[in-house]
Amino acid sequence: MGLLAANLISSACCFVPLPPPSPLRFQAKRSSQRVLKAALTSSEKMDSGGQAAPVSKLMEFPHLTAAHTDLMLYLIQTVENGLGDHLLPSTVPTDVEYYENKNGTSQGTLLIRHGIPSSPIDFMIASWLHLKQPQGGAFNITNIAGYMKPSNDIPHFQFELVQCSPTFLIFFLDLLPRTDIILHPDYLTTYYEETGLEKLRQRLAALPEVSPYFSSSLYFRKVVSSTGILVGVKCEESESKRVEEIVREEIGPISKEVMRIWMELCLNGGRELEEDERSLMEKRDLMIKRKAIEMDLSKSMPLQFGEEVANRVLQVIRSAFKTA
Amino acid sequence: MGLLAANLISSACCFVPLPPPSPLRFQAKRSSQRVLKAALTSSEKMDSGGQAAPVSKLMEFPHLTAAHTDLMLYLIQTVENGLGDHLLPSTVPTDVEYYENKNGTSQGTLLIRHGIPSSPIDFMIASWLHLKQPQGGAFNITNIAGYMKPSNDIPHFQFELVQCSPTFLIFFLDLLPRTDIILHPDYLTTYYEETGLEKLRQRLAALPEVSPYFSSSLYFRKVVSSTGILVGVKCEESESKRVEEIVREEIGPISKEVMRIWMELCLNGGRELEEDERSLMEKRDLMIKRKAIEMDLSKSMPLQFGEEVANRVLQVIRSAFKTA
């Protein structure tokens, strides 16, 4: 569930003439598919030590463009290949893995996999949402995020791509800083300067169709890092192919590279924190997650999916976020 | 001396084809002028209790456009009228009040006035710089900043307007947050949401000539607030009148309103801090100032003005910033 998802979407509505909707996840259906089998290989292994866990659901992206789908599959596969050994199988209940509103026009999926005790990763969360808009059209939101444990200071990973219309995207890609940069400029050096993230931000910013996107939440503007990518991609009405080209040739390679950088940081394990640093980190992490849920998700989910479904989904997210 | 001045300028050089220069101040000349007399009235009073201190220097802006000059005079006058009673006379030595490079092509001015003991203001600093560029043309940088004491949490005021060419400006206007917003969202509510700063940012951002400006320093990107204005204003080569129009009709009114908001906060005195909060605030404030000097000013000043002049000016700034 994207940290900025609901907020991005509410804001997006001010941008394109559509009304406030809500969050997101991977589409999961009840049939099996080759790509998911591959993606679940190591969680099956972890689950039962030889005895395969049931392949529960399928990742499909029925509403996305080919470029967007390919990118999602690549990122999921990459997490699986690179960090699968770090992650336990998803324990999300079936009716939260996939959910929809009463008339089935809006759909959502959710996958959460916790890190094993020795991993620096607390959990990974992924989702897609298809949100039918009353005036026609739909928002398609896809998200992958990796949250770290408070025992290390590795930035959280955030990827979120929102197709608001065939010619307008919002894209958020960042490693979220976990400390007050003003007091800790060396954190900036280690995780942002030495990793070359700025080059990637600049590459995307140079495209004429791309412009900085300002979240409507002043709080989230401060959550984003110095090299965070938070942009709108807007093409002429006749140019939906150009949007797909930008996803395939720019957003895709940049996302893959940021994910690669983050995974490398995870595999190195990060810096071990002292007790007082750890408790501050925990407090800070919690504030960000709490803000995401209380300010955005808890308002937009019920509007989009009704109280009952929203409560069910939010309970699972709150439990993973430890904000319950 | 603008916090981001040197950095802005170094970055600006990547933007317009000009090489790395440095900082800024009010032009002060050795003759008297009506406008300065007015501006110095209350500092004269403070200085000697009845016996007027010598009117030392004059504020002129010989290199600026009329709109830019008018705005500077308005802002200085407004500080004088609204906060003059809070401020002691400037103690900047004459050869730092006004300085120039060997051949006199680059000039700078500096004015620093400390707050009286009962004021929440630590000091105000103002400056202009005229920096001749080797390839022709010049940068004109003007700056007014108000730094607060660590006994209160009122944001620092920052105004900086840089004319890089007749058709390109960089503009920085902000109330700098003095706490980690992630842990203290109520700080955001008090000083940024309730003051309506976002509306002002949006007003300027809506102009087609205006686009977000990314400082080359990843550190300073984190210093800026959520509603901070950091933009480039770029017009067609034939449109230098349009730049002046934007200064007069947009940048002017917005700057005046942000200054009014900040002065009101100062006059209310802000929240009194506990001892531990105060020491954290002091540490944070110091980091920002130190970064400004060590990363930027200490590199760019000697290049622009030579070692001797630069040392003289930097010593005065370091002493006010308490980073010496």
Chai-1 contact restraints between the chains, C-beta under 6 A:
chainA,res_idxA,chainB,res_idxB,connection_type,confidence,min_distance_angstrom,max_distance_angstrom,comment,restraint_id
A,D180,B,D180,contact,1.0,0.0,6.0,A-B,restraint_1
A,I181,B,K222,contact,1.0,0.0,6.0,A-B,restraint_2
A,I182,B,R284,contact,1.0,0.0,6.0,A-B,restraint_3
A,I182,B,M287,contact,1.0,0.0,6.0,A-B,restraint_4
A,L183,B,R284,contact,1.0,0.0,6.0,A-B,restraint_5
A,P185,B,Y219,contact,1.0,0.0,6.0,A-B,restraint_6
A,L188,B,L218,contact,1.0,0.0,6.0,A-B,restraint_7
A,Y192,B,L218,contact,1.0,0.0,6.0,A-B,restraint_8
A,P212,B,P212,contact,1.0,0.0,6.0,A-B,restraint_9
A,L218,B,L188,contact,1.0,0.0,6.0,A-B,restraint_10
A,L218,B,Y192,contact,1.0,0.0,6.0,A-B,restraint_11
A,L218,B,S226,contact,1.0,0.0,6.0,A-B,restraint_12
A,Y219,B,P185,contact,1.0,0.0,6.0,A-B,restraint_13
A,R221,B,S226,contact,1.0,0.0,6.0,A-B,restraint_14
A,K222,B,I181,contact,1.0,0.0,6.0,A-B,restraint_15
A,K222,B,S226,contact,1.0,0.0,6.0,A-B,restraint_16
A,S226,B,L218,contact,1.0,0.0,6.0,A-B,restraint_17
A,S226,B,R221,contact,1.0,0.0,6.0,A-B,restraint_18
A,S226,B,K222,contact,1.0,0.0,6.0,A-B,restraint_19
A,R284,B,I182,contact,1.0,0.0,6.0,A-B,restraint_20
A,R284,B,L183,contact,1.0,0.0,6.0,A-B,restraint_21
A,M287,B,I182,contact,1.0,0.0,6.0,A-B,restraint_22
